[in-house]
């Protein structure tokens, strides 16, 4: 019999557990015993919520919202093969409350590392029903399988989803998109430079825009709920706005990247009408407007597969350094600014992300390779 998601009135939370393996642990046999004193606790194990890869295995379960902790969850596994356990609370529109962070912006608590006890046949852990770990922006579901590093500059979020081949899943399990992933990474950091060069943030904030978000794509199909995962196929990068009023997200550009590292077309999602995913072909302009019709900026994928970000007062043209955007981005903006070369390097094993401008290291970000949480950053003039 098919299981259904509990209704919001049932006061439940949807929790995910990631069990990190020691290096060279191999494929592990494992199972889960939920505590007998929690009759409403229920595993939700299917292709969306449960998987194993070289680095980890994960699963999800329902728990009553009124409890602070789900005690004595037992995972039968070789205890010597476990090095760390993470828990995350998934936002299903049922249970996640927005709070104020130390900058006064709305955020939410999400993934955290929890202690565990080794036993003869596995590990035992007490799972917090409301994890208070990483502080995440409202667009992050908080799921334990998310692998995002957020880099915030005034008015712009860069969300880096780390292309970790060892964690690949679903659409990317059989064919690894190395070229496309590198192109997307380069393009999102080039877009950040273009936004700064065009002085776009002050103009947008005067019109009620809180932040611009730049994103690449997921390669690990993170869980989104009991019967959904973010396959995020085929390869692309994004640019969209968060408004200060509802609906907060109104339009999202998906710039689809081909195996040659060039942009093929734009799938411009209109969020208020979820079924509307119009294709914007090469050479066609896609305007993003205020609710009253004022053009804020325009995206254009050129006939060659290049990209142009334009505003009413200027434009930046993105062209590849050589061949496709995986080689880097040549950024040419108006107002006599010199050509700027942009490329980025990401190592999901060491947790180091570097950004090069004109082939000189200018920004370095360190993050936790397990959670993707930003731990430190450094910039050079």
C-alpha positions as CSV (number, residue, x, y, z in Angstrom):
1,X,0.0,0.0,0.0
2,X,1.4,3.4,-1.0
3,X,2.2,5.7,1.9
4,X,1.1,9.3,1.9
5,X,2.6,12.4,3.4
6,X,1.0,13.3,6.7
7,X,-1.2,16.4,6.8
8,X,0.0,19.6,8.4
9,X,-2.4,19.0,11.3
10,X,-0.6,15.9,12.3
11,X,2.2,18.0,13.8
12,X,5.1,16.0,12.3
13,X,8.6,16.7,11.2
14,X,10.5,15.1,8.4
15,X,14.1,14.3,9.5
16,X,17.0,13.1,7.5
17,X,20.1,11.3,8.7
18,X,23.4,11.1,6.8
19,X,26.0,8.6,8.1
20,X,29.5,9.5,6.9
21,X,31.8,6.6,6.2
22,X,35.5,6.3,6.9
23,X,37.7,6.3,3.7
24,X,37.7,3.1,1.7
25,X,34.8,1.8,3.8
26,X,33.2,0.2,0.7
27,X,29.5,-0.7,0.3
28,X,28.0,-1.1,3.8
29,X,25.1,-3.3,4.9
30,X,22.9,-1.2,7.2
31,X,19.4,-1.0,8.7
32,X,17.5,1.2,11.1
33,X,15.5,0.5,14.3
34,X,13.4,3.4,15.5
35,X,12.7,3.6,19.2
36,X,9.7,1.6,20.5
37,X,8.6,4.5,22.7
38,X,7.9,6.6,19.6
39,X,4.9,4.9,18.0
40,X,4.5,7.8,15.6
41,X,8.0,7.5,14.3
42,X,8.0,6.0,10.8
43,X,10.7,5.3,8.3
44,X,10.2,6.7,4.7
45,X,12.7,4.7,2.7
46,X,12.5,4.9,-1.1
47,X,14.6,6.0,-4.1
48,X,14.1,9.7,-3.2
49,X,14.9,9.5,0.5
50,X,17.5,6.7,0.8
51,X,20.8,6.0,-0.9
52,X,24.4,5.0,-0.4
53,X,27.5,6.3,-2.2
54,X,31.3,6.1,-1.6
55,X,31.2,8.7,1.2
56,X,27.9,8.0,3.0
57,X,24.5,6.5,3.3
58,X,21.3,8.4,4.2
59,X,17.7,7.8,5.1
60,X,14.6,9.8,6.3
61,X,11.9,9.3,8.8
62,X,8.8,11.0,10.2
63,X,8.6,12.0,13.9
64,X,6.1,13.8,16.1
65,X,6.8,17.6,16.3
66,X,6.1,17.9,20.0
67,X,9.2,15.9,21.0
68,X,12.6,17.6,21.6
69,X,14.6,14.5,20.8
70,X,14.0,11.1,19.3
71,X,16.1,9.0,21.6
72,X,18.0,5.8,20.9
73,X,17.7,5.6,17.2
74,X,19.8,2.5,16.4
75,X,21.6,2.0,13.1
76,X,22.8,-1.5,12.5
77,X,26.1,-1.2,10.6
78,X,29.8,-1.9,11.1
79,X,30.6,0.7,13.8
80,X,34.2,0.9,12.8
81,X,33.2,2.3,9.4
82,X,31.3,5.3,10.7
83,X,33.1,8.6,11.3
84,X,30.4,11.3,11.6
85,X,26.6,11.6,11.6
86,X,24.5,14.5,10.3
87,X,20.8,15.3,10.9
88,X,18.6,17.8,9.0
89,X,15.0,19.0,9.2
90,X,13.4,19.2,5.8
91,X,11.0,22.0,5.0
92,X,7.8,20.6,3.6
93,X,5.7,23.7,4.3
94,X,4.6,21.9,7.5
95,X,7.2,22.6,10.1
96,X,10.0,25.1,9.4
97,X,9.8,28.4,11.1
98,X,11.7,31.4,9.9
99,X,13.8,33.2,12.5
100,X,15.9,36.3,12.6
101,X,19.6,35.8,12.3
102,X,22.3,38.1,13.7
103,X,22.0,40.4,10.6
104,X,18.3,40.8,11.0
105,X,17.5,38.8,7.9
106,X,15.1,35.8,7.8
107,X,16.9,32.5,8.0
108,X,16.3,29.0,9.3
109,X,18.1,26.3,11.3
110,X,19.1,23.3,9.4
111,X,21.7,20.5,9.2
112,X,23.9,19.7,12.2
113,X,26.4,17.1,13.4
114,X,25.3,14.9,16.3
115,X,27.2,12.6,18.6
116,X,26.7,8.8,18.5
117,X,27.5,5.8,20.6
118,X,29.2,2.7,19.1
119,X,27.8,-0.7,20.0
120,X,28.7,-4.2,19.1
121,X,26.3,-4.2,16.1
122,X,26.1,-0.5,15.1
123,X,25.7,3.0,16.4
124,X,23.0,4.6,18.6
125,X,22.1,8.3,18.5
126,X,19.6,10.7,20.0
127,X,18.2,12.7,17.1
128,X,17.0,16.3,17.8
129,X,13.5,16.8,16.3
130,X,14.4,20.5,15.6
131,X,18.1,20.6,14.7
132,X,19.8,23.9,15.6
133,X,22.9,23.7,13.4
134,X,23.7,25.6,10.2
135,X,21.8,28.8,9.6
136,X,20.4,28.7,6.1
137,X,18.6,31.1,3.8
138,X,14.8,30.6,3.4
139,X,15.2,29.0,-0.1
140,X,17.2,26.1,1.4
141,X,15.0,23.2,2.4
142,X,17.4,22.3,5.2
143,X,17.5,18.7,4.1
144,X,20.5,16.7,5.2
145,X,21.4,15.8,1.6
146,X,21.8,19.4,0.5
147,X,25.4,20.3,-0.5
148,X,25.4,24.1,-0.8
149,X,27.9,26.7,0.2
150,X,26.5,30.2,0.4
151,X,28.7,33.2,-0.3
152,X,27.0,36.4,0.5
153,X,28.1,39.8,-0.8
154,X,25.9,42.9,-0.5
155,X,22.7,42.2,-2.4
156,X,23.9,38.9,-3.9
157,X,23.9,35.3,-2.8
158,X,26.2,32.9,-4.7
159,X,24.9,29.4,-3.9
160,X,27.6,26.8,-4.9
161,X,26.3,23.2,-5.2
162,X,29.5,21.1,-5.2
163,X,29.9,18.8,-8.1
164,X,31.1,15.8,-6.1
165,X,31.5,12.8,-8.4
166,X,31.5,10.4,-5.5
167,X,28.0,11.6,-4.5
168,X,26.5,11.7,-8.0
169,X,23.0,10.4,-8.3
170,X,20.0,10.0,-10.7
171,X,20.5,11.9,-13.9
172,X,24.2,12.2,-13.4
173,X,24.9,8.7,-12.1
174,X,25.9,7.2,-15.5
175,X,27.4,10.2,-17.4
176,X,29.4,12.7,-15.3
177,X,28.9,16.3,-16.5
178,X,32.5,17.5,-15.9
179,X,32.5,20.2,-18.6
180,X,29.0,21.5,-17.8
181,X,29.7,21.6,-14.1
182,X,32.9,23.7,-14.6
183,X,31.1,26.0,-17.0
184,X,28.3,26.6,-14.6
185,X,30.7,27.4,-11.7
186,X,32.6,29.9,-13.9
187,X,29.4,31.5,-15.1
188,X,27.9,32.1,-11.7
189,X,31.0,33.9,-10.5
190,X,31.3,35.9,-13.7
191,X,27.6,36.9,-13.2
192,X,28.5,38.2,-9.8
193,X,31.2,40.4,-11.3
194,X,28.8,41.6,-14.0
195,X,26.2,42.5,-11.4
196,X,28.8,44.6,-9.6
197,X,30.1,46.2,-12.8
198,X,26.5,47.2,-13.8
199,X,25.7,48.7,-10.4
200,X,22.6,46.5,-10.5
201,X,22.1,45.9,-6.8
202,X,21.3,49.5,-5.8
203,X,18.9,49.9,-8.6
204,X,17.1,46.7,-7.7
205,X,16.9,47.4,-4.0
206,X,15.2,50.7,-4.7
207,X,12.5,48.6,-6.3
208,X,11.9,46.1,-3.5
209,X,14.4,43.4,-4.4
210,X,16.2,41.9,-1.4
211,X,18.8,39.8,-3.0
212,X,19.9,38.3,-6.4
213,X,20.7,34.6,-6.2
214,X,23.2,32.9,-8.5
215,X,23.3,29.1,-8.5
216,X,24.8,26.2,-10.4
217,X,23.1,22.8,-10.5
218,X,22.8,19.8,-8.2
219,X,24.5,16.5,-9.2
220,X,23.5,14.5,-6.1
221,X,19.7,14.7,-6.4
222,X,19.1,16.0,-2.8
223,X,15.9,14.9,-1.1
224,X,13.0,17.4,-1.2
225,X,10.4,15.4,0.6
226,X,9.1,11.9,1.1
227,X,8.4,11.4,-2.7
228,X,10.7,13.9,-4.4
229,X,14.3,14.7,-5.1
230,X,15.9,17.5,-7.0
231,X,17.2,15.7,-10.0
232,X,18.3,19.1,-11.6
233,X,18.9,17.6,-15.0
234,X,20.1,18.7,-17.5
235,X,23.1,20.9,-16.6
236,X,22.4,24.7,-16.1
237,X,23.0,27.7,-14.0
238,X,20.5,30.2,-12.5
239,X,19.9,33.8,-11.8
240,X,16.8,35.1,-10.0
241,X,15.5,37.6,-7.5
242,X,14.1,37.5,-4.0
243,X,11.6,40.3,-3.4
244,X,10.7,41.9,-0.1
245,X,7.1,41.1,-0.7
246,X,5.2,37.9,-1.6
247,X,5.6,36.0,-3.8
248,X,9.2,36.4,-2.9
249,X,10.5,34.4,-5.9
250,X,8.6,35.3,-9.1
251,X,10.8,34.2,-12.0
252,X,13.9,32.0,-12.4
253,X,16.2,31.7,-15.4
254,X,17.6,28.3,-16.1
255,X,20.5,28.7,-18.6
256,X,21.0,25.2,-20.0
257,X,24.6,24.2,-20.8
258,X,25.6,21.8,-23.5
259,X,28.4,19.2,-23.4
260,X,30.5,21.8,-25.4
261,X,30.3,24.2,-22.4
262,X,28.2,26.7,-24.2
263,X,24.7,27.9,-23.3
264,X,22.0,26.2,-25.4
265,X,18.8,28.1,-24.3
266,X,17.0,29.6,-21.3
267,X,14.1,27.9,-19.5
268,X,12.5,30.9,-17.8
269,X,10.3,29.6,-15.0
270,X,7.4,31.8,-13.9
271,X,7.0,30.8,-10.3
272,X,3.5,32.0,-9.8
273,X,2.4,29.6,-12.6
274,X,4.4,26.4,-11.9
275,X,3.4,24.8,-15.1
276,X,4.9,27.7,-17.2
277,X,8.4,26.9,-18.3
278,X,8.7,28.8,-21.6
279,X,11.9,28.1,-23.6
280,X,13.7,31.3,-24.6
281,X,15.9,30.4,-27.6
282,X,19.2,31.7,-28.6
283,X,19.0,35.3,-29.9
284,X,15.7,36.0,-27.9
285,X,15.7,38.5,-25.1
286,X,14.1,37.5,-21.7
287,X,13.1,40.5,-19.7
288,X,12.6,40.5,-15.9
289,X,10.2,43.2,-14.8
290,X,8.7,44.7,-11.7
291,X,5.1,44.0,-11.0
292,X,4.1,47.2,-12.7
293,X,6.1,46.4,-15.9
294,X,9.4,48.2,-15.5
295,X,12.3,46.3,-17.0
296,X,14.9,45.5,-14.4
297,X,17.3,43.5,-16.6
298,X,17.4,41.3,-19.6
299,X,19.0,37.9,-20.2
300,X,20.0,36.9,-23.8
301,X,21.6,33.7,-24.9
302,X,23.4,34.7,-28.2
303,X,23.2,32.7,-31.4
304,X,26.7,31.4,-30.6
305,X,25.8,30.2,-27.2
306,X,27.3,33.1,-25.3
307,X,25.4,35.3,-22.8
308,X,24.5,38.9,-22.3
309,X,23.2,40.5,-19.1
310,X,21.8,44.0,-19.8
311,X,20.1,46.7,-17.8
312,X,18.5,50.0,-19.0
313,X,21.9,51.7,-18.4
314,X,24.5,49.1,-19.6
315,X,25.4,45.6,-20.6
316,X,27.9,42.8,-19.9
317,X,28.8,40.2,-22.5
318,X,30.0,36.8,-21.5
319,X,32.2,34.9,-23.9
320,X,34.3,31.7,-23.3
321,X,38.0,32.0,-23.0
322,X,38.5,29.2,-25.5
323,X,35.8,26.9,-26.9
324,X,33.3,26.7,-24.0
325,X,32.7,28.4,-20.7
326,X,34.4,25.5,-18.9
327,X,37.7,27.2,-19.9
328,X,36.7,30.4,-18.2
329,X,34.6,33.5,-18.9
330,X,35.8,36.7,-20.7
331,X,33.6,39.4,-19.3
332,X,33.2,42.6,-21.4
333,X,31.1,45.4,-19.8
334,X,30.1,48.9,-20.9
335,X,31.5,52.2,-19.7
336,X,35.1,51.5,-20.8
337,X,35.8,48.9,-18.2
338,X,38.7,46.5,-19.2
339,X,38.0,42.9,-20.2
340,X,38.0,40.7,-17.2
341,X,38.8,36.9,-17.2
342,X,36.9,34.9,-14.6
343,X,37.2,31.3,-13.6
344,X,36.7,29.2,-10.4
345,X,38.1,26.0,-9.0
346,X,36.3,23.8,-6.5
347,X,37.6,20.8,-4.7
348,X,34.7,19.0,-2.8
349,X,37.2,16.6,-1.2
350,X,39.2,19.3,0.6
351,X,36.5,21.9,0.8
352,X,38.4,24.7,-1.0
353,X,36.9,27.0,-3.6
354,X,39.1,29.5,-5.4
355,X,38.2,32.4,-7.8
356,X,40.7,33.7,-10.3
357,X,40.3,37.1,-11.9
358,X,42.6,37.7,-14.9
359,X,44.3,34.4,-13.9
360,X,45.3,35.8,-10.4
361,X,43.8,34.2,-7.3
362,X,41.6,36.9,-5.7
363,X,39.1,34.9,-3.5
364,X,39.5,31.7,-1.5
365,X,36.7,30.0,0.4
366,X,37.0,27.1,2.8
367,X,34.0,25.0,3.6
368,X,33.2,21.8,5.5
369,X,33.4,19.0,2.9
370,X,30.6,17.1,4.7
371,X,28.0,19.9,5.3
372,X,29.3,22.5,2.7
373,X,29.1,25.1,5.4
374,X,31.4,28.1,4.8
375,X,34.1,28.1,7.5
376,X,36.4,30.9,6.3
377,X,37.1,33.2,3.4
378,X,39.9,35.4,2.2
379,X,40.1,38.0,-0.6
380,X,43.0,39.8,-2.2
381,X,42.7,43.2,-3.9
